[in-house]
Amino acid sequence: MASRSASLFHDPGGVFHRIGARGRVGGLNPQRKSYASYASFSDPDGNGWVVQEVTARLSGDVERGDLRFTSEVLDAIDRSTAG
């Protein structure tokens, strides 16, 4: 059986959105912001997976400046509710 290992990482610029390891920093998001830390691993069949940590669920009461979330997540909420 092949050896499998997990990798914990975060994107210091906000929300991870790249393929490959470019822009990744090892370990959890230092502020433990929701949707900002990830684990990647491969299953026995060789499929690659990325799992995102959620420390606080998004809800209707999230406002600009909420310290539980990255600014990128708050921007996405603003864009989805605009107009």
Summary of the structure (lengths in Angstrom):
residues: 83
radius of gyration: 14.8
end to end distance: 53.6
largest distance: 53.6
contacts: 172
relative contact order: 0.21
helix: 13%
strand: 25%
